């Protein structure tokens, strides 16, 4: 699932080198945390959240094949100084 979501997000953004997808697996739920450059957040979310919902739908379909549940979170990848 992680590689699938990472490929989708990298194809959407202008800075694919700043895309980070972290996967945290729990007992029944897997959390995918997507971090992108601040300028690319809008491209990943889309108008009225349509692209974000599509990414979540694809991730949930992939998780269902493995009898898992998945949650997708989108965040900015801000540099900490």
ABEGO torsion letter per residue (X at the ends): XAAAAAAAAAAABABAAABBBBBBBBAABBBBBBBBBAAAAAAAAEBGGAAAAAAAAAAAAAAAAAGBBBBBBBBBBBBBX
